[in-house]
């Protein structure tokens, strides 16, 4: 199977082991599931199903970031405990993804449960000299210790790194840092925030930084090297860049991820869909208005690496196409040529748009049996 690896910025053959370890960054659970979330998780669901179709066992982990600046701020705004807010929003996410037919992850680690492993990781980075502690309880990764490895994933210049770091919640101007791009591994907690005691900041109960959470959770669930690590393209820098540095400096093993896969951004009216902008299309609204499998089909009409904008007319077209599938799936026709074309599309960097067009051809030709078996690979139940 050929996949595009972000770190190498090119296509490479993914020679999969019998058991494939997949880690996909999960949500910070402080708001409802929007179409961008659904696109990422549906794309990886298609990949996992295809790998399983080819005879592999997939161990899939998707985390929950339940201690983070955003969820702490939201909990204060709505007058809720962080735990209550997180449990409610994770339940909503799970319901939305179940409606779209997504396979359950094998592991769903929560950041708060992983704090002992995170503390161990931060302590290890300090002992290795890859991190440094400040008197106020902050601990930073020393990006200068990474040398030329820093920026290997994102391939960004320093000026663009600084701009994105500030835009995405970094603290380039914080006092005491050795370099503006050094990122937090640990920080002191405010009085109303959850906090944990640590050996490296015994006088300052604190909480983890965002990036180290995923490094620790991935290692705990899947080991020091994962086969495929993914998420939205907006996570490449700084989140996934930081994850790579932390993990490889801590264990001395690499690469942390054999393949990095990143999904494109979903927009509305030409602007990226984001909670901060408020231009969100919620999955729960769509599955009330449309057959959920029509929404799943609509998501997969877009290649996982491409950016796109929501278009209701395209969703209508997808609903009509899915109806044609259901009508054609009752037949017994077989078309090996189209079956091969479907498999070729899926093996070519998960080309789901082409694979869906092949399914449309199966329906047009009356190849009901081939349509049923091929559609099942993409998670569409077209049984008689």
C-alpha positions in Angstrom: 0.0 0.0 0.0 1.3 3.4 -0.9 0.9 6.3 1.6 2.1 9.9 1.8 4.4 10.3 4.8 4.4 13.9 6.1 7.8 13.6 7.6 9.5 12.5 4.3 7.1 14.7 2.3 6.6 12.0 -0.3 4.8 8.7 -1.1 6.3 5.5 0.3 5.2 1.9 0.3 3.7 1.1 3.7 4.9 -2.4 4.4 2.6 -3.3 7.2 3.4 -5.7 10.0 0.8 -8.3 10.9 -0.3 -6.1 13.8 -0.5 -2.4 12.8 -0.3 0.2 15.6 -2.3 3.4 14.9 -2.5 6.5 17.0 -4.8 9.4 16.1 -5.0 12.5 18.2 -8.4 12.8 19.8 -10.5 15.8 21.0 -10.2 18.2 23.8 -13.8 17.6 25.0 -15.3 21.0 25.5 -17.7 21.3 22.6 -19.7 19.2 20.1 -18.3 17.2 17.3 -18.0 19.2 14.1 -17.4 18.1 10.5 -13.7 18.6 10.8 -13.5 16.0 13.6 -15.7 13.7 11.7 -13.7 14.0 8.5 -10.4 13.0 10.3 -11.9 10.1 12.2 -13.8 8.8 9.2 -10.7 8.9 7.0 -8.7 6.9 9.6 -11.7 4.5 10.0 -11.5 3.8 6.3 -7.7 3.2 6.5 -8.1 0.8 9.5 -11.0 -1.1 7.8 -8.9 -1.5 4.7 -5.9 -2.8 6.6 -8.2 -5.3 8.4 -9.7 -6.3 5.1 -6.2 -7.1 3.9 -5.7 -9.4 6.9 -3.9 -7.2 9.4 -4.8 -6.8 13.1 -5.0 -3.1 13.9 -4.5 -1.8 17.4 -6.1 1.7 17.3 -5.7 4.3 20.1 -7.5 7.7 20.1 -6.9 9.8 23.2 -9.0 12.3 25.1 -7.3 15.5 26.2 -9.2 16.2 29.4 -6.7 18.6 31.0 -5.8 21.5 28.8 -6.1 25.3 28.7 -9.3 25.2 26.5 -11.3 22.7 28.6 -10.3 24.5 31.9 -11.5 27.8 30.4 -14.7 26.3 29.1 -15.5 24.7 32.4 -15.1 28.0 34.2 -17.4 29.7 31.7 -20.2 27.2 32.0 -19.8 26.6 35.8 -19.1 22.9 35.4 -16.5 20.6 36.7 -13.9 19.6 34.2 -14.8 16.0 34.6 -18.5 16.5 34.0 -17.8 18.6 30.9 -15.4 16.1 29.5 -17.7 13.1 30.1 -20.6 14.9 28.5 -18.7 15.9 25.4 -17.0 12.6 25.0 -20.4 10.8 25.1 -21.6 13.2 22.4 -18.6 12.5 20.3 -19.0 8.7 20.7 -22.7 8.9 19.7 -21.9 11.0 16.6 -19.1 8.7 15.5 -21.2 5.6 16.1 -24.0 7.1 13.9 -21.4 7.4 11.1 -20.5 3.7 11.5 -17.0 4.3 12.9 -15.2 1.3 14.4 -14.5 1.7 18.2 -10.9 2.4 19.1 -9.1 -0.4 20.9 -7.8 2.1 23.5 -9.1 5.5 24.6 -6.6 6.9 27.0 -7.6 10.0 29.0 -4.8 12.5 29.8 -5.8 12.6 33.5 -5.4 8.9 33.8 -2.0 9.0 32.1 -0.5 11.7 34.5 1.8 9.2 36.3 3.3 8.1 32.9 3.5 11.8 31.9 5.4 12.7 35.1 7.7 9.8 34.5 8.4 11.0 30.9 9.1 14.6 32.0 11.4 13.4 34.7 13.2 11.2 32.2 13.7 14.2 29.8 15.1 16.3 32.6 17.5 13.5 33.5 18.6 13.1 29.9 19.3 16.8 29.6 16.6 17.4 26.9 14.5 19.6 29.2 15.1 22.1 31.9 13.1 23.2 35.0 12.5 26.8 36.1 12.0 27.9 39.8 8.3 28.6 39.4 7.5 25.0 38.5 7.6 25.2 34.7 9.5 22.6 32.7 10.4 23.2 29.1 11.8 21.0 26.3 15.1 22.4 25.2 14.7 22.7 21.4 18.4 23.5 21.0 19.1 20.0 22.3 17.2 18.6 19.3 19.6 20.2 16.8 18.7 19.6 13.2 15.9 17.2 14.2 13.8 20.3 15.2 11.6 21.1 12.2 12.2 17.8 10.5 8.5 17.0 10.5 7.0 20.4 9.6 9.9 21.7 7.5 9.1 25.3 8.6 11.6 28.1 9.0 12.1 29.8 12.3 9.9 32.8 11.5 6.9 30.6 10.5 7.5 28.4 13.6 7.3 31.5 15.8 4.1 32.7 14.2 2.4 29.4 14.4 3.7 28.7 18.0 2.1 32.0 19.2 -1.1 31.4 17.2 -1.6 27.9 18.5 -1.3 28.5 22.2 2.5 28.7 22.7 4.3 31.1 24.9 7.3 32.4 22.9 7.7 35.5 25.1 7.5 33.8 28.5 10.3 34.8 30.9 13.1 32.4 31.8 13.1 30.3 28.6 16.3 29.5 26.9 14.7 29.8 23.4 11.4 31.3 22.3 10.4 28.0 20.7 10.9 25.9 23.7 7.6 24.3 24.6 6.0 23.4 27.9 6.2 19.9 29.3 4.8 20.9 32.7 3.3 24.0 34.3 2.1 25.1 37.7 -1.6 24.8 38.3 -3.8 27.7 39.2 -5.7 27.3 42.5 -8.9 26.2 40.7 -7.2 23.8 38.4 -6.3 20.1 38.8 -2.7 19.7 40.0 -0.3 16.8 40.7 2.8 16.6 42.9 6.1 15.9 41.0 9.7 15.1 42.0 10.9 17.9 39.8 8.6 20.7 41.1 7.8 19.5 44.7 6.7 23.0 45.8 4.4 23.6 42.8 1.5 21.2 42.1 1.1 21.3 38.3 -0.4 19.8 35.2 1.1 18.6 31.9 1.6 20.5 28.7 -0.5 19.5 25.7 2.3 17.9 23.7 3.7 15.5 26.3 0.3 14.1 27.0 0.1 12.4 23.6 3.7 11.3 23.6 3.1 9.5 26.9 -0.3 8.1 26.0 0.9 6.7 22.6 3.9 5.1 24.3 1.7 3.6 27.1 -0.8 2.1 24.6 1.3 1.2 21.6 5.0 1.2 22.6 7.9 3.6 21.7 7.4 3.3 18.0 4.0 3.4 16.3 3.3 2.4 12.7 0.9 5.2 11.8 0.3 8.4 13.7 -2.2 10.9 12.5 -4.5 13.8 13.0 -5.5 17.1 11.2 -2.9 19.0 9.3 -3.2 21.8 11.7 -1.4 19.6 14.3 1.8 19.1 12.3 3.3 22.1 14.1 3.8 22.5 17.0 1.9 19.5 18.4 3.3 16.6 16.3 6.7 18.2 15.9 6.9 18.3 19.7 5.6 14.8 20.1 8.3 13.4 17.9 11.1 15.2 19.7 9.9 14.3 23.2 9.4 10.6 22.3 12.6 10.1 20.5 14.7 11.9 23.1 13.1 10.0 25.9 13.5 6.5 24.5 16.4 6.9 22.2 14.4 4.9 19.6 13.0 6.2 16.4 11.3 7.1 14.3 8.6 7.7 16.8 6.1 7.2 13.9 7.0 5.1 10.9 4.3 7.1 8.9 2.7 10.4 9.7 -0.7 10.9 8.0 -2.5 14.2 8.1 -6.0 15.1 7.0 -6.9 18.3 5.3 -8.9 21.2 6.8 -12.7 21.5 6.4 -14.1 24.9 5.8 -17.3 26.8 5.5 -17.7 29.7 3.1 -14.0 29.7 2.4 -12.8 29.8 6.0 -11.4 26.9 8.1 -14.0 25.4 10.4 -13.0 26.1 14.0 -14.5 26.5 17.4 -12.8 29.8 17.9 -14.4 31.2 14.7 -17.8 29.7 15.4 -18.4 28.5 11.8 -19.2 24.9 12.7 -21.3 22.3 11.1 -22.2 19.7 13.7 -22.4 16.0 12.9 -25.4 15.6 15.2 -27.4 18.1 13.0 -26.4 16.3 9.8 -27.3 12.8 10.9 -30.8 14.1 11.9 -31.4 15.5 8.4 -29.7 12.8 6.3 -29.2 9.0 6.4 -26.0 8.7 8.4 -24.3 6.6 5.8 -25.0 9.4 3.2 -23.0 11.7 5.5 -20.3 9.1 5.8 -20.2 8.8 2.0 -20.0 12.6 1.7 -17.0 12.7 3.9 -15.2 10.0 1.9 -15.8 11.8 -1.4 -12.9 14.1 -0.3 -9.4 12.7 -0.3 -8.1 12.6 3.2 -5.2 15.0 2.5 -7.2 17.7 0.7 -8.8 20.8 2.1 -12.5 21.3 1.3 -15.5 23.4 2.2 -19.0 22.1 3.2 -21.5 22.2 0.4 -25.1 21.1 1.1 -25.8 20.3 -2.5 -22.9 17.9 -2.6 -24.3 16.2 0.5 -27.7 15.9 -1.3 -25.9 14.3 -4.2 -24.2 11.8 -1.8 -27.5 10.9 -0.3 -28.9 10.2 -3.7 -25.9 8.1 -4.7 -26.2 6.1 -1.4 -29.8 5.4 -2.2 -28.8 4.0 -5.6 -26.3 1.7 -3.8 -29.0 0.3 -1.5 -31.3 -0.3 -4.5 -28.6 -2.1 -6.5 -27.1 -4.1 -3.6 -29.8 -6.8 -3.7 -28.5 -8.3 -6.9 -26.0 -11.2 -7.4 -23.9 -9.6 -10.1 -20.1 -9.9 -9.9 -17.6 -7.7 -11.6 -14.0 -8.6 -10.9 -12.6 -5.8 -13.0 -14.3 -3.2 -10.8 -13.4 -5.1 -7.6 -9.7 -4.8 -8.7 -10.2 -1.1 -9.5 -11.6 -0.5 -6.0 -8.7 -2.3 -4.4 -6.2 -0.3 -6.5 -7.8 3.0 -5.5 -7.7 2.1 -1.8 -4.1 1.0 -2.0 -3.1 4.2 -3.7 -2.8 6.6 -0.7 -6.3 5.8 0.5 -8.0 7.3 -2.6 -11.6 7.1 -1.3 -13.0 9.5 -3.9 -12.0 7.1 -6.7 -13.1 4.1 -4.7 -16.6 5.6 -4.3 -16.8 6.3 -8.0 -16.0 2.6 -8.6 -18.8 1.7 -6.2 -21.1 3.9 -8.2 -20.1 2.0 -11.4 -20.8 -1.3 -9.6 -24.3 -0.1 -8.9 -24.8 1.0 -12.5 -23.7 -2.3 -13.9 -25.8 -4.3 -11.5 -22.8 -5.9 -9.7 -24.7 -6.3 -6.5 -22.5 -8.9 -4.8 -19.3 -7.0 -5.7 -20.9 -3.8 -4.5 -21.9 -5.3 -1.1 -18.5 -6.8 -0.4 -16.5 -3.7 -1.6 -18.8 -1.2 0.2 -18.4 -3.2 3.4 -14.6 -2.5 3.3 -15.5 1.2 3.6 -17.9 0.6 6.4 -21.2 0.7 4.4 -23.6 -2.1 5.4 -25.4 -3.0 2.2 -26.6 -6.5 3.3 -29.7 -7.9 1.6 
